Amino acid sequence: MAQNEARDAILARIRSSIKQSRIGFDPPSAPMERNYQRLGSRDSKERVELFAERLREYDARVTFTTPPDLCDSIGQVMGKVQSHTQAPRAPFWIVADGFPAGWLPSQQSIRWESSATVDDLNRCAGVLTICSVGIAITGTIVLQHGQGEGKRQTTLIPDRHLCVIRTAQIVETVPEAFDRLATAATHPLTFISGPSATADIEMTRIRGVHGPRQLDVFLLGE
């Protein structure tokens, strides 16, 4: 049997099986019950506390701050990182294009994402972004990679990620988060639950395989 004939025979059998399934040879599957929790029951304060607790469980660093103190809060974290930075890390930060300039600490050296090279992303002290949504029950930060949130390479290559999230952006459940992200359903999204870490077959935990080894989150109160 020629190659094309064999292929046609296989495809014919597949089509026949599909047709038989559609006309009742297989019982129709029952509708899936979606009785899982969709809406949260916690108030705003409880959501924020749960979100912070989950982040800490993932070894992320959490800083509570307010708009007047945000610059100082970011500057303090950057300063601590710089004091422990060793070569080949360079003493500058990559900031996502569109990040509010008024939130940047003046004492730190920064480079905007649009002017940064891949080498800069490898060598910088870290990246600073905002995000779209926070999920309290899973301790997850969601990036749509729009203004202020950075391109995917910007948030995956540097060793440390600093992220600012307003407390009003935090929802309790995953379905609530997807409701907020409905308009971006076809966009690339990044879900971050703590610093990048993975475990091999011997359960040896290794950081930084799929993204930054360190995650600092600034919870910005209204």
C-alpha positions as CSV (number, residue, x, y, z in Angstrom):
1,M,0.0,0.0,0.0
2,A,1.4,3.4,-1.0
3,Q,2.1,6.0,1.7
4,N,-0.8,8.2,0.7
5,E,-3.2,5.3,0.6
6,A,-2.2,4.2,4.1
7,R,-2.7,7.8,5.3
8,D,-6.1,7.9,3.7
9,A,-7.1,4.6,5.2
10,I,-6.2,5.8,8.7
11,L,-8.0,9.1,8.3
12,A,-11.1,7.2,7.0
13,R,-11.1,5.0,10.1
14,I,-10.8,8.1,12.3
15,R,-13.7,9.8,10.5
16,S,-15.8,6.7,10.8
17,S,-15.2,6.5,14.6
18,I,-16.1,10.1,15.1
19,K,-19.3,9.7,13.0
20,Q,-20.4,6.7,15.0
21,S,-19.7,8.5,18.3
22,R,-21.9,11.4,17.1
23,I,-24.9,9.3,16.1
24,G,-25.2,7.7,19.5
25,F,-22.9,4.7,19.8
26,D,-21.3,6.4,22.8
27,P,-23.6,7.9,25.5
28,P,-23.6,11.7,25.6
29,S,-21.6,13.1,28.4
30,A,-23.5,14.8,31.2
31,P,-23.2,18.6,31.5
32,M,-20.3,19.6,33.8
33,E,-21.5,20.9,37.1
34,R,-19.8,24.2,38.0
35,N,-20.7,24.4,41.7
36,Y,-17.2,25.6,42.8
37,Q,-16.8,28.8,44.7
38,R,-17.0,31.8,42.3
39,L,-17.4,34.8,44.7
40,G,-15.4,35.5,47.8
41,S,-16.9,36.2,51.2
42,R,-14.1,38.2,52.8
43,D,-14.1,42.0,53.2
44,S,-11.3,44.2,51.8
45,K,-9.1,44.0,54.8
46,E,-9.4,40.2,55.0
47,R,-8.6,39.8,51.3
48,V,-5.4,41.9,51.6
49,E,-4.3,40.0,54.7
50,L,-4.9,36.6,53.0
51,F,-3.1,37.8,49.9
52,A,0.0,38.9,51.9
53,E,-0.1,35.6,53.9
54,R,-0.1,33.6,50.7
55,L,2.7,35.6,49.2
56,R,4.9,35.1,52.3
57,E,4.2,31.4,52.1
58,Y,5.8,31.5,48.7
59,D,8.9,33.3,50.1
60,A,7.9,36.6,48.5
61,R,8.7,39.8,50.5
62,V,5.7,42.0,51.2
63,T,5.7,45.7,52.0
64,F,2.6,47.5,53.1
65,T,2.7,51.2,52.0
66,T,0.6,54.2,51.1
67,P,0.8,56.7,48.2
68,P,2.8,59.3,50.1
69,D,5.3,56.6,51.3
70,L,5.6,54.5,48.2
71,C,8.7,56.1,46.7
72,D,10.5,55.7,50.0
73,S,9.3,52.1,50.3
74,I,10.6,51.2,46.9
75,G,13.9,53.1,47.5
76,Q,14.5,51.3,50.8
77,V,14.0,47.8,49.2
78,M,16.2,48.8,46.2
79,G,18.9,50.1,48.6
80,K,19.0,46.9,50.6
81,V,19.3,44.9,47.4
82,Q,22.1,47.1,46.2
83,S,24.0,46.8,49.4
84,H,24.1,43.0,48.9
85,T,24.5,43.0,45.1
86,Q,27.6,41.2,43.8
87,A,29.1,41.1,40.3
88,P,28.0,40.5,37.7
89,R,24.8,42.3,38.8
90,A,24.9,46.0,37.7
91,P,23.7,48.8,40.0
92,F,20.7,49.9,38.0
93,W,17.0,48.9,37.7
94,I,14.9,48.2,34.6
95,V,11.5,50.0,34.9
96,A,8.6,48.9,32.7
97,D,7.5,51.5,30.1
98,G,4.4,53.3,31.4
99,F,5.2,52.8,35.1
100,P,4.2,56.0,37.0
101,A,7.2,58.2,37.1
102,G,6.1,59.8,40.3
103,W,6.6,56.5,42.1
104,L,10.3,56.2,41.3
105,P,12.8,56.9,44.0
106,S,15.2,59.6,42.8
107,Q,18.3,58.1,44.5
108,Q,18.3,55.0,42.4
109,S,19.7,54.5,38.9
110,I,17.1,53.3,36.5
111,R,16.7,52.4,32.8
112,W,13.4,52.4,31.0
113,E,12.5,49.1,29.4
114,S,12.4,50.5,25.9
115,S,16.1,51.4,26.1
116,A,17.3,48.2,27.9
117,T,19.1,45.5,26.0
118,V,18.9,41.8,26.7
119,D,22.3,42.1,28.3
120,D,20.9,44.8,30.6
121,L,18.1,42.5,31.6
122,N,20.7,39.8,32.5
123,R,22.9,42.2,34.5
124,C,20.4,44.6,36.2
125,A,19.6,44.5,39.9
126,G,16.0,43.8,39.1
127,V,12.8,45.0,37.3
128,L,10.0,47.2,38.6
129,T,6.4,46.9,37.4
130,I,2.8,47.2,38.3
131,C,0.2,44.5,37.6
132,S,-3.5,44.0,36.7
133,V,-5.0,41.7,39.3
134,G,-4.0,40.0,42.6
135,I,-5.7,36.7,43.7
136,A,-5.8,36.4,47.4
137,I,-6.7,32.7,47.8
138,T,-3.7,31.6,45.7
139,G,-1.3,34.5,46.3
140,T,-1.1,35.2,42.6
141,I,-0.2,38.3,40.7
142,V,-1.4,38.6,37.1
143,L,0.3,40.6,34.4
144,Q,-1.4,41.6,31.1
145,H,1.9,43.1,29.9
146,G,0.3,46.4,29.1
147,Q,1.5,49.9,30.2
148,G,3.6,49.6,33.3
149,E,3.5,45.8,33.5
150,G,6.5,45.1,31.2
151,K,7.1,42.7,28.3
152,R,7.3,39.0,29.1
153,Q,11.1,39.0,28.7
154,T,11.4,42.0,31.0
155,T,9.6,40.2,33.8
156,L,11.2,36.8,33.3
157,I,14.9,37.4,32.7
158,P,16.0,39.7,35.7
159,D,17.0,38.0,39.0
160,R,14.5,40.1,41.0
161,H,11.0,41.4,40.4
162,L,9.6,44.4,42.3
163,C,5.8,44.8,41.8
164,V,3.3,47.4,43.0
165,I,-0.3,46.4,43.4
166,R,-3.1,48.5,44.7
167,T,-5.2,46.8,47.4
168,A,-8.3,47.6,45.3
169,Q,-6.9,45.3,42.6
170,I,-7.0,42.2,44.9
171,V,-9.9,39.8,44.5
172,E,-10.5,36.7,46.6
173,T,-11.1,33.9,44.1
174,V,-9.7,32.8,40.7
175,P,-13.1,33.1,38.9
176,E,-13.3,36.7,40.1
177,A,-9.9,37.4,38.6
178,F,-10.9,35.9,35.3
179,D,-14.0,38.1,35.3
180,R,-11.8,41.2,35.6
181,L,-9.5,39.8,32.9
182,A,-12.4,39.1,30.5
183,T,-11.4,41.8,28.1
184,A,-7.9,40.4,27.9
185,A,-9.0,36.8,27.2
186,T,-7.0,36.5,24.0
187,H,-3.9,38.4,25.3
188,P,-0.8,36.7,26.7
189,L,-1.0,36.7,30.5
190,T,1.6,35.8,33.1
191,F,0.5,34.4,36.5
192,I,3.1,34.8,39.2
193,S,2.7,32.9,42.5
194,G,5.9,33.7,44.4
195,P,9.5,33.6,43.2
196,S,10.3,31.1,40.4
197,A,11.1,27.7,41.9
198,T,10.9,24.1,40.8
199,A,11.8,20.7,42.4
200,D,13.4,17.8,40.6
201,I,12.7,14.1,41.1
202,E,14.7,14.1,44.3
203,M,12.7,17.0,45.6
204,T,15.6,19.4,45.5
205,R,14.1,22.9,45.3
206,I,15.9,25.2,42.8
207,R,15.0,28.9,42.3
208,G,15.2,31.0,39.2
209,V,14.7,28.3,36.6
210,H,11.6,29.9,35.0
211,G,11.9,33.5,36.1
212,P,13.1,35.8,38.9
213,R,14.5,34.1,42.1
214,Q,13.3,37.0,44.3
215,L,9.9,38.7,44.4
216,D,9.1,41.9,46.3
217,V,5.5,43.1,46.4
218,F,4.3,46.5,47.5
219,L,0.7,46.5,48.7
220,L,-0.5,50.1,48.1
221,G,-3.3,51.2,50.3
222,E,-5.8,53.7,48.9
